[in-house]
Amino acid sequence: MTDQPDLPQGETRSERQPTSNVVVHLHEYRSSQDPPPITFHRRELDLILRVYGRMVGEGEWRDYAMDHLRDRAVFSVFKRSGEMPLFRIEKNPKLAAKQGAYSVVNTHGMILKRGHDLQQVLKVFDKMLKLIET
């Protein structure tokens, strides 16, 4: 059995379906397709997941989500999965020649740090020691 409708008696498949004489070049076909989404590379994701693992161990973060969009890749961090993300780590290649492709954005949309090197941008999550006077 097939999903195809039954053909009338005596008719063959080649008579029923017309053939196309149009040749499409592979270059034209690829250029007509949507561009692939922006993604994090393995090394970038490794740096992000190291910070994520450290913060989960400290009890600061509990969940994450990744979005691969046409213009940027976003790694969102949550305290609870039902809330707005605490931070978004974004990769936007269009800004690579200007301020830098990587940025860390807080819940309110303020950019905390931006740069060309992801490792330097992720240092925004390093805790600073504070002097407490008694």
C-alpha positions in Angstrom: 0.0 0.0 0.0 1.1 3.5 -0.7 0.0 7.1 0.1 -0.5 7.7 -3.6 -4.0 7.7 -5.1 -4.9 4.9 -7.4 -4.3 5.5 -11.1 -7.1 4.9 -13.6 -7.0 1.5 -15.4 -4.2 1.4 -18.0 -2.5 4.7 -17.0 1.1 4.7 -15.8 2.8 7.0 -13.4 5.0 8.7 -16.0 1.9 9.7 -18.1 0.2 11.2 -15.0 3.0 13.3 -13.6 4.7 15.7 -16.0 8.5 15.9 -15.9 10.3 19.2 -15.4 13.0 20.3 -17.9 14.2 23.1 -15.6 17.7 22.8 -14.3 18.5 24.7 -11.1 22.2 25.4 -10.4 23.3 24.4 -6.9 24.7 27.9 -6.3 21.4 29.6 -7.0 19.5 27.0 -4.9 21.8 27.6 -1.9 21.6 31.4 -2.2 17.8 31.3 -2.3 17.6 29.4 1.0 17.4 31.2 4.4 20.8 31.8 5.9 21.7 29.4 8.7 21.1 30.7 12.3 24.0 32.1 14.4 25.3 29.6 16.9 27.8 29.3 19.6 30.9 27.4 18.7 32.2 24.6 20.9 34.9 26.7 22.6 32.4 29.5 23.3 29.9 27.2 24.7 32.6 25.6 26.9 33.4 29.0 28.4 29.8 29.8 29.0 29.0 26.4 30.6 32.0 26.7 32.9 30.6 29.9 34.3 27.1 28.4 34.4 28.4 25.3 36.3 30.2 27.5 38.9 27.1 29.7 39.4 24.8 26.6 39.8 27.2 25.2 42.4 26.9 28.5 44.3 23.1 28.3 44.1 22.8 31.5 42.1 21.4 30.0 38.8 19.2 27.0 38.2 18.2 26.8 34.6 19.3 28.0 31.1 18.0 28.3 27.6 19.7 28.7 24.2 18.3 30.5 21.2 19.9 30.4 17.8 18.4 33.3 15.8 19.1 34.7 12.3 21.1 37.6 13.6 22.4 36.4 17.0 22.8 33.5 19.5 21.5 34.0 23.0 22.3 32.0 26.2 19.7 32.9 28.8 20.2 32.2 32.5 17.3 31.8 35.0 17.0 31.6 38.8 13.6 29.8 38.2 12.4 28.6 34.8 9.1 30.5 35.0 10.7 33.9 35.4 12.5 36.3 33.1 16.1 35.5 32.5 18.6 37.0 35.0 21.2 37.4 32.4 21.6 36.9 28.6 24.9 36.2 27.0 24.6 37.2 23.4 26.7 36.7 20.3 26.0 39.2 17.5 28.5 38.9 14.6 27.3 42.2 13.1 28.8 44.1 16.0 32.2 42.2 15.8 33.9 45.1 14.0 32.5 47.7 16.2 32.0 47.2 20.0 32.5 43.4 19.9 30.3 40.4 19.1 29.8 39.3 22.8 27.7 41.0 25.4 26.2 40.3 28.8 22.7 41.8 29.3 20.8 41.9 32.6 17.0 41.5 33.2 16.3 45.1 32.5 18.1 45.2 29.2 21.2 47.0 30.4 24.5 45.8 28.8 26.8 45.0 31.7 29.9 44.2 29.6 30.6 44.0 25.9 33.8 43.0 24.0 35.6 41.0 21.3 36.8 38.3 23.7 34.2 36.1 25.3 36.5 35.1 28.2 37.0 38.7 29.1 33.2 39.5 28.8 32.4 36.6 31.1 34.6 38.0 33.8 31.6 40.2 34.8 30.4 37.2 36.7 33.5 36.9 38.9 32.7 38.0 42.4 34.8 40.9 43.8 35.9 40.8 47.4 34.5 43.6 49.5 36.1 45.1 52.6 33.7 45.1 55.5 34.4 47.4 58.3 33.3 46.5 61.8 
